[in-house]
Amino acid sequence: MPDQPYLLYGAYASYYTAKVRCYLRKKGIPFAERLPSDPTFREVVRPTSGNHRIPQILAPDGEVIQDSVAIVDALEKVFPDVPAHPSTPCQRLFVHLMELLGSEGLITLAWKHRWLFEENISFITRDFGRTFQPQGDDQALMKYGQLIADRMTSYGLPAMTPDVQQALDGQYIALLDRLEAHFIDHPYLLGGHPSQADYSIMGALHAHMGRDPAGLRQLQLHGPRTLRWVEHMLTPEIQSPEWFDRAIAYPADDAIPDTAMIILKWLADEFAAPMVCHLHAFASACENGAVRAGEVIDSEHDQPLLSPQAITVNGEHHPAHRAQVYAVWLAQRFQLHWAEINPHDRATAAPLFSAPSLAALLDAPVGLTLERRDQRFYTRAD
């Protein structure tokens, strides 16, 4: 175990930093947190990674790792205790599905919920500003924060109307209803043990909708147990006061709580459809030679979109779908795991994951296997 702490470069308003922060705490990994305004970030971390995105980890040996999933993968090899990934097939499949649906699915709700409620805007803009000028006055915070706000809202948002807000709140409350039912009986998504499934949803439930005023209000009103879960995920203790007598262990016999599967199925129903299209479009690009084996995918971008592909999914034609390579990479984690499960375990697991929206993900074509190296995506040569 390293003697010197890791340095986590991130921010409290950052979706992906929230995932890594709670992981480091629950694992007991020695770390200190720094803002991107730290000169070391500009002078050492960014030049080493070649990437401006947060979070990034500076290891005691000087290695820099960027991306929340890549950070967990790397640190799991150094700190195997309290493993983020279960070793059993069904539970691991659940966790890999949550890496995609709990993170890349929920970010759609979290992003819109942040920027489509007026009561959030002043708070989040100043919060972003503090990442650049932590001791700045409100005028300075609004100035620097607006730079980030403008970038975050440049991707296209619907109008800020009461109907849109009501729909977003309704979707959030539906999620909270399912989480509340689960947290009656379990401290974590997989029983008494924190996992990457828990870390994956902290981006939405802490960084965005657990801190922004509009989201926090709904969490307090409709999710008191979930709010306690969020609070506890920010502490280093694994056992909370409410669950002091619960064993720190994944459920026996590769079981997944029914209430956890209800959450997963809801996430798939809400967010899986575009992910399935990404997988089909990526496979199409591999088949027609737009993506070739053993090559980098778009050397200029760390999270590229592929050229448009004409695909048909469940009888619906999409004439020009652009696959998000990052989402495909995450999806391949459960696709490849699913393919490697032995026939007996697959037969046991199949009924659990047979809901149409989950089956569409598991049955989607894989295409060439992706690898992430030096903040870029490559396809395997074999």
VOVEXDREN-88178 format. One record per residue (C-alpha): residue in three letters; x, y, z. Coordinates in steps of 0.5 Angstrom, whole numbers, padded with zeros to 4 digits, always signed. Layout:
N
ALAXYZ...
***
This chain:
382
MET+0000+0000+0000PRO+0003+0007-0002ASP+0005+0011+0004GLN+0004+0018+0001PRO-0004+0020-0001TYR-0007+0020-0008LEU-0009+0027-0010LEU-0016+0027-0013TYR-0017+0033-0017GLY-0025+0034-0018ALA-0030+0039-0015TYR-0036+0038-0011ALA-0041+0040-0017SER-0038+0035-0021TYR-0042+0029-0023TYR-0036+0024-0024THR-0032+0026-0018ALA-0038+0024-0014LYS-0037+0017-0016VAL-0029+0017-0015ARG-0030+0021-0008CYS-0034+0016-0005TYR-0030+0010-0007LEU-0024+0012-0004ARG-0027+0014+0002LYS-0031+0007+0003LYS-0024+0003+0001GLY-0020+0007+0006ILE-0015+0009+0000PRO-0011+0015+0003PHE-0012+0021-0001ALA-0013+0029-0001GLU-0018+0033-0006ARG-0015+0039-0010LEU-0019+0043-0014PRO-0017+0044-0022SER-0015+0051-0020ASP-0009+0048-0016PRO-0002+0050-0020THR+0000+0042-0020PHE-0006+0040-0024ARG-0005+0045-0029GLU+0003+0044-0029VAL+0003+0037-0028VAL-0003+0033-0028ARG-0006+0036-0035PRO+0000+0035-0039THR+0001+0028-0036SER-0006+0026-0038GLY-0007+0030-0044ASN-0014+0031-0042HIS-0018+0037-0038ARG-0023+0033-0035ILE-0024+0031-0028PRO-0024+0027-0024GLN-0016+0025-0025ILE-0012+0022-0020LEU-0005+0023-0019ALA-0002+0017-0016PRO+0004+0017-0011ASP+0009+0014-0016GLY+0007+0020-0021GLU+0002+0016-0025VAL-0004+0020-0027ILE-0011+0017-0029GLN-0017+0020-0032ASP-0024+0018-0032SER-0028+0015-0026VAL-0029+0008-0029ALA-0021+0007-0030ILE-0019+0010-0024VAL-0023+0005-0020ASP-0021-0001-0025ALA-0013+0001-0023LEU-0014+0002-0016GLU-0018-0004-0015LYS-0011-0008-0017VAL-0008-0004-0011PHE-0013-0004-0006PRO-0017-0011-0006ASP-0020-0010+0000VAL-0028-0008+0000PRO-0028-0010-0007ALA-0032-0006-0012HIS-0034-0011-0016PRO-0037-0018-0014SER-0034-0024-0016THR-0040-0028-0017PRO-0043-0028-0024CYS-0050-0025-0023GLN-0048-0020-0018ARG-0042-0018-0023LEU-0047-0017-0029PHE-0051-0013-0024VAL-0046-0008-0023HIS-0043-0007-0030LEU-0050-0006-0032MET-0051+0000-0027GLU-0044+0002-0029LEU-0048+0004-0035LEU-0055+0005-0033GLY-0054+0008-0027SER-0048+0013-0029GLU-0049+0014-0036GLY-0057+0013-0036LEU-0058+0018-0030ILE-0054+0023-0033THR-0059+0025-0038LEU-0064+0026-0032ALA-0059+0030-0027TRP-0056+0034-0033LYS-0063+0037-0035HIS-0066+0037-0027ARG-0060+0042-0026TRP-0060+0047-0032LEU-0068+0047-0032PHE-0070+0050-0026GLU-0068+0057-0024GLU-0067+0056-0017ASN-0061+0052-0019ILE-0057+0057-0023SER-0054+0062-0018PHE-0052+0056-0014ILE-0049+0052-0019THR-0046+0058-0023ARG-0042+0060-0016ASP-0040+0053-0014PHE-0037+0052-0021GLY-0034+0059-0020ARG-0031+0057-0014THR-0027+0051-0017PHE-0023+0057-0021GLN-0023+0062-0015PRO-0024+0059-0009GLN-0024+0065-0005GLY-0027+0070-0010ASP-0033+0074-0008ASP-0039+0073-0011GLN-0038+0077-0018ALA-0032+0073-0019LEU-0035+0067-0018MET-0041+0068-0023LYS-0036+0071-0028TYR-0031+0064-0028GLY-0037+0060-0026GLN-0041+0062-0032LEU-0035+0060-0037ILE-0037+0053-0035ALA-0044+0054-0035ASP-0044+0056-0042ARG-0041+0050-0044MET-0045+0045-0040THR-0051+0048-0043SER-0049+0049-0050TYR-0051+0041-0052GLY-0058+0043-0053LEU-0064+0044-0047PRO-0071+0044-0048ALA-0075+0050-0046MET-0075+0052-0038THR-0083+0051-0038PRO-0087+0048-0032ASP-0089+0042-0036VAL-0082+0040-0037GLN-0080+0041-0030GLN-0086+0037-0028ALA-0084+0031-0032LEU-0077+0032-0029ASP-0079+0032-0022GLY-0084+0026-0024GLN-0078+0022-0027TYR-0074+0023-0021ILE-0079+0022-0016ALA-0081+0015-0019LEU-0073+0013-0018LEU-0074+0016-0011ASP-0080+0011-0010ARG-0076+0005-0012LEU-0070+0007-0008GLU-0074+0008-0002ALA-0077+0001-0002HIS-0070-0002-0003PHE-0067+0002+0003ILE-0072+0000+0008ASP-0068-0007+0008HIS-0061-0006+0005PRO-0056-0001+0007TYR-0053-0001+0000LEU-0056-0004-0007LEU-0052-0011-0006GLY-0054-0012+0001GLY-0049-0010+0006HIS-0043-0009+0002PRO-0042-0002-0002SER-0040-0004-0010GLN-0039+0000-0016ALA-0047+0000-0017ASP-0047+0005-0011TYR-0041+0009-0013SER-0044+0010-0020ILE-0051+0013-0018MET-0047+0018-0013GLY-0046+0023-0019ALA-0054+0024-0020LEU-0056+0023-0013HIS-0050+0027-0010ALA-0047+0032-0014HIS-0053+0034-0018MET-0060+0032-0015GLY-0057+0032-0008ARG-0054+0039-0008ASP-0057+0043-0013PRO-0063+0047-0009ALA-0069+0044-0014GLY-0066+0037-0013LEU-0065+0037-0006ARG-0072+0039-0004GLN-0075+0033-0008LEU-0070+0029-0004GLN-0072+0031+0002LEU-0079+0031+0001HIS-0079+0024-0002GLY-0073+0020-0001PRO-0071+0021+0007ARG-0068+0014+0007THR-0064+0016+0000LEU-0062+0022+0003ARG-0059+0018+0009TRP-0056+0013+0004VAL-0052+0019+0000GLU-0050+0022+0007HIS-0047+0016+0009MET-0044+0015+0002LEU-0040+0021+0004THR-0037+0018+0010PRO-0031+0013+0011GLU-0035+0008+0015ILE-0038+0002+0012GLN-0043+0001+0017SER-0048+0006+0018PRO-0051+0007+0025GLU-0058+0004+0022TRP-0054-0002+0020PHE-0049-0003+0025ASP-0051-0010+0026ARG-0051-0012+0018ALA-0045-0016+0016ILE-0041-0013+0011ALA-0042-0018+0005TYR-0045-0019-0001PRO-0051-0023-0001ALA-0050-0030-0001ASP-0051-0035-0007ASP-0050-0030-0012ALA-0057-0027-0010ILE-0059-0020-0012PRO-0065-0017-0008ASP-0071-0016-0011THR-0072-0009-0010ALA-0065-0008-0013MET-0067-0011-0019ILE-0073-0007-0020ILE-0069-0001-0019LEU-0064-0004-0025LYS-0070-0005-0029TRP-0073+0002-0028LEU-0067+0005-0031ALA-0067+0000-0037ASP-0074+0002-0039GLU-0072+0010-0038PHE-0065+0010-0041ALA-0063+0004-0045ALA-0066+0005-0051PRO-0061+0010-0054MET-0055+0005-0051VAL-0058+0000-0055CYS-0058+0004-0061HIS-0050+0006-0060LEU-0049-0001-0060HIS-0052-0003-0066ALA-0049+0003-0069PHE-0042+0001-0067ALA-0043-0006-0069SER-0045-0003-0076ALA-0039+0002-0076CYS-0034-0005-0075GLU-0038-0009-0080ASN-0037-0003-0086GLY-0030-0002-0084ALA-0031+0005-0081VAL-0028+0002-0075ARG-0022-0002-0076ALA-0019-0007-0072GLY-0012-0005-0068GLU-0013+0002-0069VAL-0015+0008-0065ILE-0022+0011-0066ASP-0021+0019-0067SER-0014+0021-0064GLU-0017+0028-0063HIS-0022+0026-0058ASP-0022+0022-0052GLN-0030+0021-0052PRO-0032+0021-0060LEU-0038+0020-0063LEU-0038+0016-0069SER-0040+0018-0076PRO-0047+0017-0077GLN-0050+0010-0079ALA-0056+0007-0081ILE-0059+0002-0077THR-0066-0002-0075VAL-0067-0004-0068ASN-0074-0007-0066GLY-0077-0006-0073GLU-0075+0002-0072HIS-0071+0005-0077HIS-0065+0010-0075PRO-0062+0013-0081ALA-0056+0017-0078HIS-0055+0014-0071ARG-0048+0017-0068ALA-0045+0012-0063GLN-0042+0015-0057VAL-0036+0011-0056TYR-0035+0012-0049ALA-0042+0009-0048VAL-0040+0003-0052TRP-0034+0002-0048LEU-0038+0001-0042ALA-0043-0003-0045GLN-0038-0008-0047ARG-0036-0009-0040PHE-0043-0013-0039GLN-0043-0016-0046LEU-0036-0019-0045HIS-0038-0021-0038TRP-0044-0024-0040ALA-0041-0028-0046GLU-0036-0031-0041ILE-0041-0034-0036ASN-0041-0041-0036PRO-0048-0045-0039HIS-0050-0047-0032ASP-0049-0040-0029ARG-0052-0036-0036ALA-0058-0041-0035THR-0059-0039-0028ALA-0058-0031-0029ALA-0062-0031-0035PRO-0069-0030-0032LEU-0067-0025-0027PHE-0065-0020-0033SER-0070-0022-0038ALA-0074-0016-0038PRO-0074-0013-0045SER-0070-0007-0044LEU-0065-0011-0041ALA-0065-0017-0046ALA-0064-0011-0051LEU-0058-0009-0048LEU-0055-0016-0047ASP-0057-0019-0054ALA-0054-0013-0058PRO-0048-0014-0062VAL-0042-0013-0059GLY-0037-0011-0065LEU-0030-0010-0064THR-0027-0010-0057LEU-0025-0003-0055GLU-0019-0002-0050ARG-0018+0005-0047ARG-0011+0007-0047ASP-0008+0014-0046GLN-0014+0017-0046ARG-0016+0015-0052PHE-0020+0009-0055TYR-0017+0003-0059THR-0020-0003-0062ARG-0016-0010-0061ALA-0012-0013-0066ASP-0015-0020-0065
***
